[in-house]
């Protein structure tokens, strides 16, 4: 009977998230030849090709995308199982802040897994803009915060996840062909907005900001209605969205980075437990790649 190797699955997930064997080798601390060997063995185990080459990028086949979902679930279950036997007696409450960019897709399975492991820890979640989460951490109104990189202020934060940031439009409309192209973006202090403006200015692509909202749901609604183009991280993509690239005249964007903030007072074992679980569940960076950052 074939048995899937968790180490191979972790390497596979890393490749899917960073886009190449070379970059994934750094993430999992292996040589590129070792990564390639692992993936050949994984393809042998599943009996299907899971990658297709696209220049220097490694793209998933349809079978690869199916495997990715199972791989993440298997890794998460393994980590939850081990964690369940580490300290089952923790009790207390934790206040967690997160922007709505990630609240509907990333957060629920993370908190569900944590609650199964630590049923006596009560979590209160506040969905706010990253800048607001940072302010609430600084003021002691939150214990932990998951934020977009760029909103640390005077705080020190650890970048735990990096994922592609995509231009998105509606599959059913062609608003991306308009000149100037209408955009749905966050407010002026949104770090993704600055990323977008720099990229379009470099390309000389004309645009106008047609919709402004701090709510990811409102921006996604404008996209799906065919009213504007926007940018979203990979984990926030929705059905009926079309990823736009160089072929449609949209330049590559800098990746989105997710950071974890911790209040000065949040030093108890329950805070440690949730912080560790968030890093384990959401993080796709090796420990020595996670960056401690402070505003200059």
LINGIGI-V785397 format. One record per helix or strand of 2 or more residues. SS is the DSSP state (~ for helix, > for strand). FROM is the first residue (numbers start at 1). TO is the last residue. If there is no record, write none. Layout:
SS_FROM_TO ; SS_FROM_TO
This chain:
~_6_18 ; ~_21_28 ; ~_32_46 ; >_51_54 ; >_57_60 ; ~_62_84 ; >_92_98 ; ~_100_117 ; >_121_127 ; ~_130_138 ; >_144_148 ; >_157_163 ; >_165_170 ; ~_175_177 ; >_181_185 ; ~_191_203 ; >_207_212 ; ~_216_224 ; >_229_233 ; ~_234_236 ; >_241_244 ; ~_246_248 ; >_256_262 ; ~_269_282 ; ~_287_289 ; >_292_293
